[in-house]
Amino acid sequence: MPDLAALRESGKNAFKNKSYDEAVKIYSEALKLDKDSPIWYSNRAMAYTKLEKWSQSLTDCNRGLSLHPEGKIMVKLLWRKGVSLINLSQFEEAKQSLMQAKLMDPDNSAIMKSLRTLQARENDLIKIEIQEVDHLPGDLLKFEKNTSSSSGKIPSDDSLEEELCKIDGVTVPSVKRIKPIESRPSSSERKKKNDPFTDTAMYPPQPSVYFLSTLKTKFTDENKHTYYLYILHLDSSIYGSIYKIAGVDSGFLQLYVDAALWYFKTSNDGLYNKKIADTIRTFTSLPRFMLSSMYISSDKSRQLLDEIQSKAGSDLHSLW
């Protein structure tokens, strides 16, 4: 019977050759000799992940975590557990596992990518109220269905950082993804000099989730700050209605924070101070705010909350 050192080398070679079924057998043999090592469970879990056997991967992650691992091994087990749970559509448990991994390794880009994948999968489950209308809104007519996000399967290779893909010192080959071409803003989108919000096509009084999520693609040097003012002048109740089911998405939350900080820095009229405070308070009460807010740096969020307290008289630090 081979010893652990030989099994370790065999496992490395199996991964290099992408022989993941063989890797499962090798790490199973290693566990017979060393059943109290979380490393073997972590490595076998990664092999199961490559085979898209999510239940088996989850089981091995839980077994490895029960052995109280430390350092990188624990981060890997938590991350692989989160990936497995996402693919099993157990989103709340996946969030808990990934957030715990993030607390241990806050700068790990693979964990952040998995959290974004989790958010995208949760967005696929948004319930949309069906209404009978005479015609579709203009922004929906421009919508092109993104089939890649609704396939129901999370790529197991192409969104993983090198470090978390290592199997006891071996880096698993990954596949490069092609970045989609972003839509370009229309040349007709420009700021109106007198009353910029009278054009309801450019500045709808009741915008859709899709309109807000694609708003940044409409920015030009000429209209950027007008759009900033547009999202700041919308009432917090509108945002509460728009995002009441799915919660505010991270992209728009970042955009709103940038707009608010720009306003506090450049304006002294105080016109939107209270609206900004009310809207941030609304955002913090919505589903998944904790997940969306983690994409905003602590320095930027602290600066915003300090400005709100100073200029609107509202202390929201405990809510963020």
Buried (B, 14 or more C-beta within 10 A) or exposed (E): EEEBEEBBBBBBBBBBEEBBEBBBBBBEBBBEEEEEBBBBBBBBBBBBBBBBBBEBBBBBBBBBBEBEBEEBBBBBBBBBBBBBBBBBEBBEBBBBBBBBBBEBBEEBBBBBBBBBBBBBBBBEEEEEEEEEEEEEBEBEEEEEEEEEEEEEEBEBBEBBBEBBBBBBEBEBEBEEEEEEEEEEBEEEBBBEEEEBBEEEEBBBEEBBBEBBBBBBEBBBEEBBBBBBBBBBBBEBEBBBEBBEBBBBBBBBBBBBBBBBBBBBEEBEEEEBBBBBBBBBBBBBEBBBBEBBBBBBEEEEBEBBBEBBBEBBEBEBEEEB
